[in-house]
Structure formats: structure tokens, C-alpha cells
Amino acid sequence: MHEPAFKQEAYVAFVLIPLSFYLGSTWVEISLLSGSVIFVLTVELLNTGLESAIDRVGPQWHDLSKRCKDLGSAAVLLSILLCMGIWLTALFLKITQFV
């Protein structure tokens, strides 16, 4: 895989997935935390596939090609925001539990 974004997300996943076992108290919490990270990687792979297919069709600019790539990028952004929301909520609850 030559996508820099996927590599960065994979490095973050390498840290967050083991951390989910520490942060989560139940199997539901652990699966939600680790699953949100895996969801980001999955959406990034789908976005890469879309972009590769669009680039395969031809190098010329087309409005539909741009829209497809933009929607794929928006899907990645939404998955990252969802993951961040889940992790920040879990961290907040863990921190306030000790206070």
C-alpha cells in the first residue's frame, strides 16, 4: 500500500487498538473503541479503491470524477470524527471516574 494517509492511520491503529483493551472495561467498550479504529482503516481502503478506479478511467478532469473523490474523502473524514468522538468520550469518562 503506497497511500501515506493509510500508513499514518495504521500507525495510529497500532497504538489505539492495544490501548482499547486498557481503556475499555467491558467487551462492548473494547469492541467499540477498537472497532471505530478499524472502521477508519476500512473506509480509507474503500476511498483508495475509489480513487484508483477513477484514476484508471483516465487522467482528464471530469466533474463526476471530482465528486466521487470528494465524497470518498468526506467519508474518511466522517469516520475519523466518529472515531475521535468515541475515544474522547471514553477518555473523558475514564478521567472523571478517578476524580
N, C-alpha and C positions, 0 to 999 in steps of 0.2 A: 504494500500500500504506500503510495507516494504522496498522499494528502497530508499536508502539515497540520491541518485542523484535527484530523482523526488521530494523528500521533500525539498531539497535545492532550486531547480528550482521553486517550488511552493511558497516558502518564498520570493524569488526574484520577482515572478509574483505578489504577494500580494502587493508589493511596486510599481512595474513598471506600472501595469495596471491603478491604480488611477493617477499616475504621467503622464500617456499619455494624460489624459484629460487637464492637466495643460500645458504640453509641446506642444501639437498639437493645431494648430489654426483652422483647418477645420476638417470636419468629415473624410476626406480622410487621413489626417495626423494622427488623433486619431486612426483610424482603422488600419493603417499601423503599428503604434507603438504597440498598444495592440495586434494586430493580429500576429506580429512577436514573441511576448512573448508566446501567446497561441500555435503558431506553434512549438516552442521549447518543450512545455509540451506534445503536440501531438506526436512528433517524439520520445520523451523519453518513452511515453507509448507504442508505437509500438516497440521500441527497447526492452523494458522489456518483452513484449509479445513474441518476437522472442527468447530472451534468455531463457524464461521459457519453451517454446516449445522445444528448443534444449536440455535443461536440462531434460525435461520429457522423451525424447527418450532414454537417457542413460547417465551414468556418464563417460563412456570411452571417451578418446580423439579421435577426428577424424578431419582430415584436413578441411572437408566441414563444420563441426560444428564451428570450429575456424574461418573460413572465414565468415560465417553467422554472428557470434557475432562481428567480427571486422567491417564488413560492417554496422551493426546496430549502432555501436559506432561512426563510421565515419559520419553517417547520423546525429547523435546527435551533433557532433562537427560542422558540416557544418551549421546546423540550429542555433546553438549558435553564430557562426561567422556572419551569416546573421543578426541575431537579434542585435548583437553588432554594426555592421556596420550601421544599420538603426538608432539605438539610438545615436551613436556617431555623425552621420551626423546631426540628429535633434538637439542635444545639441550644436554642433558647430554653426549651423545656428541661434539658439536662442541666443547664446552668442554674435556672431558677429552682430546680429541685434541691440543689445544695445550699441555697440561701435560707 
